Amino acid sequence: MPFRSKREIPIDDECENAFRESGAFSGGRSDAYAPDLSLCAADLPRRRFSSSRAARALTALFDRCIVGCDAGEHRLESVLGQGRYGTSFLGVSRVDGTEVVIKKIDRAESASVREAVWAECAALSLLDHRGIARWLGIVNGRIATCGSHVRAFLPRHAAFYGIVQSRCPGTSLHRLLREGRVFSMDDIASIGASLIEMASHCASRGVIHGDIRPANVLLDERGRVSLVDFGLARFFDRSLAESAAFAYAADDVDGIVETLLFLLYSDCARVRAGGRGRPWFEELVINERQRSFLHDAFFRKESFRSFEEFGSRFAAAFPLCS
């Protein structure tokens, strides 16, 4: 199924994950199709009420209620979003006014949650890149100075556990795509080059992001790109040769190319007339060098020996014109 540039329903992270898990981008398949973004509501599976959904709803209510409260040295200013392991808040330091991201961790007693939390902390500690957040510490205490609107729902000093990161500017590509943003070839060249640079930096430090996708890539008004959410990060021996490191980072390469395809399909003029239902490499109106690069990145990764070569071929296929 091909991408669609017109969306009849909002595409949220759950839908995007479903697209990825459907096999549409599975490596090594010459018949791989890009996902269809024009699903109708009737096509979605019926969601049944469950206790876990009820728990998430109550957690979301609690998280909205504690906005304006203090957590450690920071005030919780707003809810930025809810991820698979907890809620992210915009926090402001009560000392110097610095803005940070505080990820409140739910179900902290779960081994899988602890593993993901500490994987993210470990990854951010190893990395040093302007487009990647820095890990600043932990909040392991209690919510304080809650307003009267909160007292009806929880004790005066409720437990709070979370990690603090520097804040990356921008809006996710996922949201921009959902809002109908059309990405030019210059946009795609700039974003792709930034993602390759960041993935290369991660690999040089023995880190694999493991979840590169539009929801985890931020773009600000100045065109700066940030990569967030290292909860699925994995690690390998950083002393490996460049070719071995590139092979280990295959998931990040796939994530970069998938993201590029989402951006390419943002412009319906790039979709060949009468090509609906055909594989992306036949449907997209792109030049042969671009098609060859994307095809090799998906199906013939052995064509690249390092991130340097991968980046060079990308730059040749998607030159920055302005």
ZATILO-409820 format. One record per residue (C-alpha): residue number from 1; residue in one letter; x negated, z negated, y. Coordinates in Angstrom, 1 decimal. Example, Ala and Ser with C-alpha at 12.3 -4.5 7.8 and 13.67 -1.06 7.14 Angstrom:
BEGIN
+------+------+--------+--------+--------+
| resi | resn |      u |      w |      v |
+------+------+--------+--------+--------+
|    1 |    A |  -12.3 |   -7.8 |   -4.5 |
|    2 |    S |  -13.7 |   -7.1 |   -1.1 |
+------+------+--------+--------+--------+
***
This chain:
BEGIN
+------+------+--------+--------+--------+
| resi | resn |      u |      w |      v |
+------+------+--------+--------+--------+
|    1 |    M |    0.0 |    0.0 |    0.0 |
|    2 |    P |   -1.4 |    0.9 |    3.4 |
|    3 |    F |   -1.6 |   -1.2 |    6.6 |
|    4 |    R |    1.2 |   -0.8 |    9.1 |
|    5 |    S |    0.7 |   -0.9 |   12.8 |
|    6 |    K |    4.3 |   -2.0 |   13.5 |
|    7 |    R |    5.2 |   -5.5 |   12.3 |
|    8 |    E |    8.8 |   -6.4 |   11.5 |
|    9 |    I |    8.0 |  -10.1 |   10.9 |
|   10 |    P |    5.2 |  -12.3 |   12.1 |
|   11 |    I |    2.2 |  -12.4 |    9.8 |
|   12 |    D |    1.0 |  -16.0 |    9.3 |
|   13 |    D |   -2.0 |  -17.3 |    7.4 |
|   14 |    E |    0.1 |  -17.8 |    4.2 |
|   15 |    C |    1.1 |  -14.1 |    4.2 |
|   16 |    E |   -2.5 |  -13.0 |    5.0 |
|   17 |    N |   -3.8 |  -15.1 |    2.1 |
|   18 |    A |   -1.1 |  -13.5 |   -0.2 |
|   19 |    F |   -2.3 |  -10.0 |    0.9 |
|   20 |    R |   -5.9 |  -11.0 |    0.0 |
|   21 |    E |   -5.0 |  -12.5 |   -3.3 |
|   22 |    S |   -2.9 |   -9.4 |   -4.3 |
|   23 |    G |   -6.0 |   -7.5 |   -5.3 |
|   24 |    A |   -5.7 |   -5.0 |   -2.4 |
|   25 |    F |   -9.3 |   -5.6 |   -1.5 |
|   26 |    S |  -10.7 |   -6.3 |   -5.0 |
|   27 |    G |  -14.3 |   -5.1 |   -5.2 |
|   28 |    G |  -15.3 |   -2.1 |   -7.3 |
|   29 |    R |  -11.9 |   -0.5 |   -7.4 |
|   30 |    S |  -11.9 |    3.0 |   -6.2 |
|   31 |    D |   -8.1 |    2.9 |   -5.9 |
|   32 |    A |   -8.0 |   -0.1 |   -3.6 |
|   33 |    Y |   -5.3 |    0.0 |   -0.9 |
|   34 |    A |   -5.2 |   -1.8 |    2.4 |
|   35 |    P |   -2.3 |   -4.3 |    2.6 |
|   36 |    D |    1.1 |   -3.4 |    4.0 |
|   37 |    L |    1.8 |   -5.3 |    7.2 |
|   38 |    S |    5.4 |   -4.0 |    7.7 |
|   39 |    L |    7.1 |   -6.2 |    5.1 |
|   40 |    C |   10.7 |   -7.0 |    5.8 |
|   41 |    A |   12.0 |  -10.6 |    5.5 |
|   42 |    A |   13.9 |   -9.6 |    2.3 |
|   43 |    D |   10.6 |   -8.7 |    0.7 |
|   44 |    L |    9.2 |  -12.2 |    1.0 |
|   45 |    P |    9.7 |  -14.7 |   -1.9 |
|   46 |    R |   12.3 |  -17.3 |   -1.3 |
|   47 |    R |   10.6 |  -20.6 |   -0.4 |
|   48 |    R |   12.1 |  -23.6 |   -2.0 |
|   49 |    F |   12.1 |  -27.1 |   -0.5 |
|   50 |    S |    9.6 |  -29.4 |   -2.1 |
|   51 |    S |    8.3 |  -32.9 |   -1.7 |
|   52 |    S |    4.9 |  -31.4 |   -0.6 |
|   53 |    R |    6.6 |  -29.4 |    2.1 |
|   54 |    A |    8.4 |  -32.5 |    3.2 |
|   55 |    A |    5.2 |  -34.4 |    3.4 |
|   56 |    R |    3.6 |  -31.7 |    5.5 |
|   57 |    A |    6.6 |  -31.7 |    7.8 |
|   58 |    L |    6.3 |  -35.5 |    8.3 |
|   59 |    T |    2.5 |  -35.1 |    8.8 |
|   60 |    A |    3.1 |  -32.5 |   11.5 |
|   61 |    L |    5.6 |  -34.7 |   13.2 |
|   62 |    F |    3.1 |  -37.6 |   13.2 |
|   63 |    D |    0.4 |  -35.4 |   14.5 |
|   64 |    R |    2.5 |  -34.2 |   17.4 |
|   65 |    C |    3.4 |  -37.8 |   18.2 |
|   66 |    I |   -0.2 |  -39.0 |   18.5 |
|   67 |    V |   -1.1 |  -36.4 |   21.2 |
|   68 |    G |   -2.2 |  -38.4 |   24.2 |
|   69 |    C |   -3.6 |  -41.2 |   22.1 |
|   70 |    D |   -7.3 |  -42.2 |   21.8 |
|   71 |    A |   -9.3 |  -41.5 |   18.6 |
|   72 |    G |  -12.8 |  -43.0 |   18.8 |
|   73 |    E |  -14.4 |  -41.9 |   22.1 |
|   74 |    H |  -12.0 |  -39.0 |   22.5 |
|   75 |    R |   -8.4 |  -38.5 |   23.8 |
|   76 |    L |   -6.3 |  -36.2 |   21.7 |
|   77 |    E |   -5.0 |  -33.6 |   24.2 |
|   78 |    S |   -3.1 |  -31.1 |   22.1 |
|   79 |    V |   -2.6 |  -29.8 |   18.6 |
|   80 |    L |   -4.6 |  -26.6 |   18.0 |
|   81 |    G |   -3.3 |  -25.8 |   14.6 |
|   82 |    Q |   -2.8 |  -27.0 |   11.0 |
|   83 |    G |   -5.2 |  -25.9 |    8.2 |
|   84 |    R |   -5.3 |  -26.4 |    4.5 |
|   85 |    Y |   -6.9 |  -29.8 |    4.8 |
|   86 |    G |   -5.5 |  -31.3 |    8.0 |
|   87 |    T |   -4.7 |  -30.8 |   11.7 |
|   88 |    S |   -7.1 |  -29.7 |   14.4 |
|   89 |    F |   -6.8 |  -31.3 |   17.8 |
|   90 |    L |   -8.3 |  -30.5 |   21.2 |
|   91 |    G |  -10.1 |  -33.6 |   22.1 |
|   92 |    V |  -11.6 |  -34.6 |   25.4 |
|   93 |    S |  -14.5 |  -37.1 |   25.7 |
|   94 |    R |  -13.5 |  -40.2 |   27.7 |
|   95 |    V |  -17.1 |  -40.5 |   28.8 |
|   96 |    D |  -17.9 |  -37.1 |   30.3 |
|   97 |    G |  -14.8 |  -34.9 |   29.8 |
|   98 |    T |  -16.4 |  -32.6 |   27.2 |
|   99 |    E |  -13.9 |  -30.6 |   25.2 |
|  100 |    V |  -14.3 |  -30.8 |   21.4 |
|  101 |    V |  -12.3 |  -30.0 |   18.2 |
|  102 |    I |  -11.3 |  -32.9 |   16.1 |
|  103 |    K |  -10.2 |  -32.1 |   12.6 |
|  104 |    K |   -7.9 |  -34.9 |   11.3 |
|  105 |    I |   -8.3 |  -35.0 |    7.6 |
|  106 |    D |   -5.2 |  -35.7 |    5.5 |
|  107 |    R |   -5.3 |  -37.0 |    1.9 |
|  108 |    A |   -8.9 |  -38.1 |    2.4 |
|  109 |    E |   -8.9 |  -39.8 |   -1.0 |
|  110 |    S |   -8.7 |  -36.4 |   -2.7 |
|  111 |    A |  -12.0 |  -35.3 |   -4.2 |
|  112 |    S |  -11.3 |  -31.6 |   -3.3 |
|  113 |    V |  -10.6 |  -32.5 |    0.3 |
|  114 |    R |  -13.8 |  -34.6 |    0.5 |
|  115 |    E |  -15.8 |  -31.8 |   -1.0 |
|  116 |    A |  -14.4 |  -29.3 |    1.6 |
|  117 |    V |  -14.9 |  -31.6 |    4.5 |
|  118 |    W |  -18.5 |  -32.3 |    3.7 |
|  119 |    A |  -19.2 |  -28.7 |    2.8 |
|  120 |    E |  -18.1 |  -27.8 |    6.4 |
|  121 |    C |  -20.2 |  -30.6 |    7.9 |
|  122 |    A |  -23.3 |  -29.6 |    5.8 |
|  123 |    A |  -22.9 |  -26.0 |    6.8 |
|  124 |    L |  -22.6 |  -26.7 |   10.5 |
|  125 |    S |  -25.6 |  -29.0 |   10.3 |
|  126 |    L |  -27.7 |  -26.3 |    8.9 |
|  127 |    L |  -26.7 |  -23.6 |   11.4 |
|  128 |    D |  -27.8 |  -23.0 |   14.9 |
|  129 |    H |  -25.9 |  -20.0 |   16.5 |
|  130 |    R |  -24.1 |  -19.7 |   19.7 |
|  131 |    G |  -21.0 |  -18.3 |   17.9 |
|  132 |    I |  -20.8 |  -21.1 |   15.4 |
|  133 |    A |  -19.6 |  -24.7 |   16.2 |
|  134 |    R |  -21.9 |  -27.7 |   16.0 |
|  135 |    W |  -21.0 |  -30.7 |   14.0 |
|  136 |    L |  -21.0 |  -33.7 |   16.4 |
|  137 |    G |  -20.0 |  -36.6 |   14.1 |
|  138 |    I |  -17.1 |  -38.5 |   12.5 |
|  139 |    V |  -14.1 |  -40.4 |   13.8 |
|  140 |    N |  -13.3 |  -43.1 |   11.2 |
|  141 |    G |  -11.2 |  -45.7 |   12.9 |
|  142 |    R |   -7.7 |  -46.2 |   14.4 |
|  143 |    I |   -5.5 |  -44.5 |   16.9 |
|  144 |    A |   -5.4 |  -46.6 |   20.1 |
|  145 |    T |   -3.4 |  -46.9 |   23.3 |
|  146 |    C |   -0.4 |  -45.0 |   21.9 |
|  147 |    G |    2.6 |  -44.5 |   24.1 |
|  148 |    S |    6.0 |  -45.9 |   23.5 |
|  149 |    H |    7.2 |  -42.6 |   22.0 |
|  150 |    V |    4.8 |  -43.2 |   19.1 |
|  151 |    R |    5.6 |  -46.9 |   18.4 |
|  152 |    A |    8.9 |  -46.0 |   16.8 |
|  153 |    F |    7.0 |  -44.0 |   14.1 |
|  154 |    L |    3.9 |  -45.9 |   13.3 |
|  155 |    P |    2.0 |  -49.2 |   13.8 |
|  156 |    R |    0.2 |  -49.9 |   17.0 |
|  157 |    H |   -3.2 |  -49.0 |   15.6 |
|  158 |    A |   -2.8 |  -46.3 |   12.9 |
|  159 |    A |   -5.8 |  -45.2 |   10.8 |
|  160 |    F |   -7.4 |  -42.0 |   11.8 |
|  161 |    Y |  -10.2 |  -40.1 |   10.0 |
|  162 |    G |  -11.6 |  -36.8 |   11.1 |
|  163 |    I |  -14.7 |  -34.8 |   12.0 |
|  164 |    V |  -15.8 |  -33.7 |   15.5 |
|  165 |    Q |  -17.1 |  -30.3 |   16.3 |
|  166 |    S |  -18.0 |  -28.4 |   19.5 |
|  167 |    R |  -15.3 |  -26.2 |   20.7 |
|  168 |    C |  -15.6 |  -22.4 |   20.3 |
|  169 |    P |  -13.7 |  -20.4 |   23.0 |
|  170 |    G |  -11.2 |  -17.7 |   22.3 |
|  171 |    T |   -8.1 |  -16.6 |   20.3 |
|  172 |    S |   -8.1 |  -15.7 |   16.7 |
|  173 |    L |   -8.1 |  -12.0 |   15.8 |
|  174 |    H |   -5.1 |  -12.9 |   13.5 |
|  175 |    R |   -3.1 |  -13.9 |   16.5 |
|  176 |    L |   -4.2 |  -11.0 |   18.7 |
|  177 |    L |   -3.2 |   -8.6 |   15.9 |
|  178 |    R |    0.1 |  -10.3 |   15.5 |
|  179 |    E |    0.7 |   -9.9 |   19.2 |
|  180 |    G |    0.1 |   -6.2 |   19.0 |
|  181 |    R |   -3.4 |   -6.0 |   20.4 |
|  182 |    V |   -5.0 |   -2.5 |   19.8 |
|  183 |    F |   -8.7 |   -2.7 |   19.3 |
|  184 |    S |  -10.8 |    0.2 |   20.5 |
|  185 |    M |  -13.8 |    1.5 |   18.7 |
|  186 |    D |  -16.0 |   -0.3 |   21.2 |
|  187 |    D |  -14.2 |   -3.5 |   20.4 |
|  188 |    I |  -14.7 |   -2.9 |   16.7 |
|  189 |    A |  -18.4 |   -2.1 |   17.1 |
|  190 |    S |  -19.0 |   -5.3 |   19.2 |
|  191 |    I |  -17.0 |   -7.6 |   16.9 |
|  192 |    G |  -18.5 |   -6.1 |   13.7 |
|  193 |    A |  -22.1 |   -6.4 |   15.0 |
|  194 |    S |  -21.4 |  -10.1 |   16.0 |
|  195 |    L |  -20.0 |  -10.9 |   12.6 |
|  196 |    I |  -22.9 |   -9.2 |   10.8 |
|  197 |    E |  -25.4 |  -11.2 |   13.0 |
|  198 |    M |  -23.6 |  -14.5 |   12.2 |
|  199 |    A |  -23.4 |  -13.8 |    8.5 |
|  200 |    S |  -27.1 |  -12.9 |    8.5 |
|  201 |    H |  -27.9 |  -16.1 |   10.3 |
|  202 |    C |  -25.9 |  -18.1 |    7.7 |
|  203 |    A |  -27.6 |  -16.4 |    4.8 |
|  204 |    S |  -31.0 |  -17.1 |    6.4 |
|  205 |    R |  -30.1 |  -20.8 |    6.3 |
|  206 |    G |  -28.8 |  -20.6 |    2.7 |
|  207 |    V |  -25.1 |  -20.7 |    3.7 |
|  208 |    I |  -22.2 |  -18.5 |    2.7 |
|  209 |    H |  -19.1 |  -18.9 |    4.9 |
|  210 |    G |  -16.8 |  -17.8 |    2.1 |
|  211 |    D |  -13.7 |  -17.1 |    4.2 |
|  212 |    I |  -14.3 |  -14.5 |    6.8 |
|  213 |    R |  -11.0 |  -13.1 |    7.9 |
|  214 |    P |   -9.1 |  -12.4 |   11.2 |
|  215 |    A |   -7.7 |  -16.0 |   11.3 |
|  216 |    N |  -11.2 |  -17.4 |   11.3 |
|  217 |    V |  -12.7 |  -15.1 |   13.9 |
|  218 |    L |  -12.2 |  -16.0 |   17.6 |
|  219 |    L |  -12.5 |  -13.6 |   20.5 |
|  220 |    D |  -12.6 |  -14.7 |   24.2 |
|  221 |    E |  -11.9 |  -12.9 |   27.4 |
|  222 |    R |  -15.6 |  -11.9 |   27.8 |
|  223 |    G |  -15.7 |  -10.4 |   24.3 |
|  224 |    R |  -17.7 |  -13.2 |   22.8 |
|  225 |    V |  -17.1 |  -13.7 |   19.1 |
|  226 |    S |  -17.0 |  -17.0 |   17.2 |
|  227 |    L |  -16.8 |  -17.8 |   13.5 |
|  228 |    V |  -14.9 |  -20.9 |   12.6 |
|  229 |    D |  -13.6 |  -22.9 |    9.5 |
|  230 |    F |  -16.5 |  -23.4 |    7.1 |
|  231 |    G |  -14.3 |  -25.4 |    4.7 |
|  232 |    L |  -15.1 |  -23.0 |    1.9 |
|  233 |    A |  -18.8 |  -22.8 |    2.6 |
|  234 |    R |  -21.2 |  -22.5 |   -0.3 |
|  235 |    F |  -25.0 |  -22.9 |   -0.5 |
|  236 |    F |  -28.0 |  -21.3 |   -2.1 |
|  237 |    D |  -31.8 |  -21.5 |   -2.0 |
|  238 |    R |  -32.8 |  -20.3 |    1.5 |
|  239 |    S |  -36.3 |  -19.3 |    0.2 |
|  240 |    L |  -34.8 |  -16.3 |   -1.7 |
|  241 |    A |  -35.9 |  -12.8 |   -0.8 |
|  242 |    E |  -33.7 |  -11.0 |    1.7 |
|  243 |    S |  -32.2 |   -8.7 |   -1.0 |
|  244 |    A |  -31.2 |  -11.7 |   -3.2 |
|  245 |    A |  -29.7 |  -13.5 |   -0.2 |
|  246 |    F |  -27.7 |  -10.4 |    0.7 |
|  247 |    A |  -26.4 |  -10.3 |   -2.9 |
|  248 |    Y |  -25.4 |  -14.0 |   -2.7 |
|  249 |    A |  -23.5 |  -13.3 |    0.5 |
|  250 |    A |  -21.3 |  -10.6 |   -1.1 |
|  251 |    D |  -18.1 |  -12.5 |   -0.2 |
|  252 |    D |  -19.0 |  -12.6 |    3.4 |
|  253 |    V |  -19.8 |   -8.9 |    3.4 |
|  254 |    D |  -16.3 |   -8.3 |    1.9 |
|  255 |    G |  -14.8 |  -10.5 |    4.6 |
|  256 |    I |  -16.5 |   -8.6 |    7.4 |
|  257 |    V |  -15.3 |   -5.2 |    6.0 |
|  258 |    E |  -11.7 |   -6.5 |    5.5 |
|  259 |    T |  -11.7 |   -7.7 |    9.1 |
|  260 |    L |  -12.9 |   -4.3 |   10.3 |
|  261 |    L |  -10.1 |   -2.6 |    8.4 |
|  262 |    F |   -7.5 |   -4.9 |   10.1 |
|  263 |    L |   -8.9 |   -3.9 |   13.4 |
|  264 |    L |   -9.0 |   -0.2 |   12.6 |
|  265 |    Y |   -5.4 |   -0.3 |   11.6 |
|  266 |    S |   -4.4 |   -1.9 |   14.9 |
|  267 |    D |   -4.2 |    1.6 |   16.4 |
|  268 |    C |   -1.5 |    3.8 |   14.7 |
|  269 |    A |   -3.3 |    6.9 |   16.1 |
|  270 |    R |   -6.0 |    6.2 |   13.5 |
|  271 |    V |   -3.5 |    6.5 |   10.6 |
|  272 |    R |   -3.3 |   10.1 |    9.3 |
|  273 |    A |    0.2 |   11.7 |    9.6 |
|  274 |    G |    1.8 |   11.9 |    6.2 |
|  275 |    G |   -0.9 |    9.8 |    4.7 |
|  276 |    R |    1.3 |    6.7 |    4.1 |
|  277 |    G |    0.8 |    5.3 |    0.6 |
|  278 |    R |   -2.7 |    6.7 |    0.1 |
|  279 |    P |   -5.9 |    4.6 |   -0.1 |
|  280 |    W |   -7.3 |    3.5 |    3.2 |
|  281 |    F |  -10.4 |    5.7 |    2.8 |
|  282 |    E |   -8.0 |    8.7 |    2.7 |
|  283 |    E |   -5.4 |    7.5 |    5.2 |
|  284 |    L |   -7.6 |    6.3 |    8.1 |
|  285 |    V |   -8.7 |    8.9 |   10.6 |
|  286 |    I |  -12.4 |    8.0 |   10.9 |
|  287 |    N |  -15.6 |   10.1 |   10.8 |
|  288 |    E |  -17.5 |   10.6 |    7.6 |
|  289 |    R |  -20.3 |    8.2 |    8.5 |
|  290 |    Q |  -17.8 |    5.4 |    9.1 |
|  291 |    R |  -16.0 |    6.2 |    5.9 |
|  292 |    S |  -19.2 |    6.2 |    3.9 |
|  293 |    F |  -20.3 |    2.9 |    5.4 |
|  294 |    L |  -17.0 |    1.1 |    4.7 |
|  295 |    H |  -16.8 |    2.6 |    1.2 |
|  296 |    D |  -20.4 |    1.5 |    0.3 |
|  297 |    A |  -19.8 |   -1.9 |    1.7 |
|  298 |    F |  -16.8 |   -2.4 |   -0.6 |
|  299 |    F |  -17.8 |   -0.6 |   -3.7 |
|  300 |    R |  -21.6 |    0.0 |   -3.7 |
|  301 |    K |  -23.2 |   -3.0 |   -2.1 |
|  302 |    E |  -26.4 |   -2.1 |   -3.9 |
|  303 |    S |  -26.8 |    0.6 |   -1.3 |
|  304 |    F |  -27.9 |   -2.1 |    1.1 |
|  305 |    R |  -31.0 |   -4.2 |    0.5 |
|  306 |    S |  -30.6 |   -6.7 |    3.3 |
|  307 |    F |  -28.4 |   -7.7 |    6.2 |
|  308 |    E |  -30.9 |   -5.9 |    8.5 |
|  309 |    E |  -30.1 |   -2.6 |    6.7 |
|  310 |    F |  -26.4 |   -3.4 |    6.5 |
|  311 |    G |  -26.4 |   -4.0 |   10.3 |
|  312 |    S |  -28.4 |   -0.8 |   11.0 |
|  313 |    R |  -26.0 |    1.3 |    9.1 |
|  314 |    F |  -23.0 |   -0.3 |   10.8 |
|  315 |    A |  -24.5 |    0.3 |   14.2 |
|  316 |    A |  -25.1 |    4.0 |   13.3 |
|  317 |    A |  -21.5 |    4.3 |   12.0 |
|  318 |    F |  -19.9 |    2.4 |   14.8 |
|  319 |    P |  -22.1 |    2.9 |   17.9 |
|  320 |    L |  -21.3 |    0.9 |   21.0 |
|  321 |    C |  -20.5 |    3.5 |   23.7 |
|  322 |    S |  -20.1 |    1.3 |   26.8 |
+------+------+--------+--------+--------+
***
